[in-house]
Amino acid sequence: MKISPRKLNAFLLFKLPAAYFTGVRTKYIDNVKCIVTVKHRWINQNPFKSLFWAVQGMAAELTTGALIINKIKASDKNIAMLLVKNDASYSKKATGRITFECLEGDLIDSVIEEAIKTGEGQTVTLNVVGSNSKGEEVSRFSFTWSMKVRT
């Protein structure tokens, strides 16, 4: 089964409704990159009238998690994934439509191969940049995921 933006957005509605109702939407996914957007609205704002940090985190995390899910499905193995660490920095007020992009899908392949080969948990750290409609960076995230073949 190929993962598509439409399937991921339906997944959000049923499994992660907080992300869905705050406007987080997948726009593009392939083997290398995932793009997720969210528009600043009343329901997802902070008291300073910009996008709440947790909504930015949900959108950013989805870019990396979706890439990993896509790779796990392609491996045809039963692999567990778990977020073990995240870091974030915010550089500009997030207003308007914010686009989160992860371009590091290639890093996941070798980690899955190693997990399959050794049977031990492996980690990968993926980076995400959030930009406004002018292309200005508003936030930067780093997510470390652990993957292990289930026995």
C-alpha positions in Angstrom: 0.0 0.0 0.0 1.4 3.4 -1.0 1.2 6.2 1.5 -0.3 9.4 0.0 -1.1 12.8 1.5 -4.8 12.0 1.3 -4.3 8.7 3.4 -2.1 10.5 5.9 -4.7 13.3 6.3 -7.5 10.7 6.9 -5.1 9.0 9.4 -4.9 12.3 11.3 -8.6 12.6 11.5 -9.1 9.2 13.1 -5.8 8.7 15.0 -4.5 12.2 15.8 -7.5 14.4 15.9 -5.7 17.3 17.7 -3.4 17.6 14.6 -6.3 17.4 12.2 -8.6 19.9 13.9 -5.7 22.4 14.3 -5.2 22.3 10.5 -2.1 20.1 10.1 -2.2 18.7 6.5 0.3 16.6 4.5 0.8 18.1 1.0 3.5 15.9 -0.4 5.4 12.7 0.3 7.9 10.6 -1.6 10.9 8.5 -0.6 13.1 11.5 0.2 10.9 14.3 1.4 7.7 15.1 3.1 5.9 18.5 3.2 3.3 19.4 5.8 1.5 22.7 6.2 -0.6 24.4 8.8 -2.2 27.8 8.6 -2.3 30.1 11.6 -5.9 30.4 12.8 -7.8 31.2 16.0 -7.9 27.5 17.0 -4.1 27.0 16.9 -2.8 30.4 18.0 -0.9 31.3 21.2 -1.7 34.5 23.3 0.8 36.4 21.1 -1.3 35.8 17.9 1.1 33.4 16.2 1.1 29.6 15.7 1.3 27.8 19.0 4.6 25.9 19.4 2.9 22.5 19.9 1.0 22.8 16.6 4.3 23.5 14.9 5.8 20.5 16.6 2.9 18.2 15.5 3.3 19.4 11.9 7.1 19.0 12.0 7.0 15.6 13.6 4.5 14.3 11.0 7.0 15.0 8.2 9.6 12.7 9.8 7.1 10.1 11.1 5.4 9.8 7.7 8.8 9.2 5.9 9.6 6.5 8.4 6.2 4.8 8.1 6.6 4.9 4.3 10.0 3.2 4.5 8.8 0.6 7.0 5.9 -0.3 4.7 8.3 -0.6 1.8 10.6 -3.0 3.8 7.7 -5.5 4.3 9.0 -6.1 7.9 7.3 -5.7 11.2 9.3 -2.8 12.6 8.4 -0.7 15.7 9.2 3.0 15.7 9.3 5.3 18.7 10.2 9.0 19.0 13.0 9.2 21.6 14.1 12.8 21.4 13.2 16.1 19.9 14.8 19.6 19.9 13.3 22.8 18.5 14.2 26.4 18.0 12.0 29.3 17.0 13.4 32.2 15.1 10.4 34.2 13.9 6.8 34.8 14.6 4.8 32.0 12.8 1.8 33.6 11.1 0.1 32.8 7.8 0.7 29.4 6.2 3.7 27.6 7.6 5.3 24.8 5.6 7.4 22.1 7.3 9.8 20.2 5.1 12.0 17.2 5.8 14.4 16.3 3.0 16.2 13.4 4.8 14.3 10.3 3.8 17.5 8.7 2.4 18.9 8.5 5.9 16.2 6.1 7.0 17.1 3.3 4.5 20.4 2.4 6.1 18.9 2.5 9.6 16.1 0.1 8.7 18.6 -2.2 6.9 20.8 -2.3 10.0 17.8 -2.9 12.3 16.8 -5.9 10.1 20.4 -7.2 9.9 21.2 -7.0 13.6 17.8 -7.4 15.2 18.7 -4.5 17.5 17.2 -1.1 17.9 18.7 1.6 15.7 18.2 5.4 15.8 18.1 8.1 13.2 17.9 11.9 13.6 15.9 13.8 11.0 15.7 17.6 10.7 12.8 19.7 9.7 12.6 23.4 8.7 9.4 25.4 9.1 9.1 28.4 6.7 6.4 31.1 6.2 5.0 32.0 2.8 7.9 34.4 2.2 10.3 31.5 2.5 11.6 32.8 5.9 12.5 30.2 8.4 10.3 30.4 11.5 11.3 27.2 13.3 13.7 24.3 13.1 13.2 20.9 14.6 15.3 17.8 15.1 13.6 14.4 15.9 15.4 11.2 16.9 13.5 8.0 16.1 14.3 4.5 17.3 13.4 1.6 15.1 13.5 -2.1 16.0 12.3 -5.3 14.2 9.5 -6.9 16.2 10.0 -10.6 16.9 
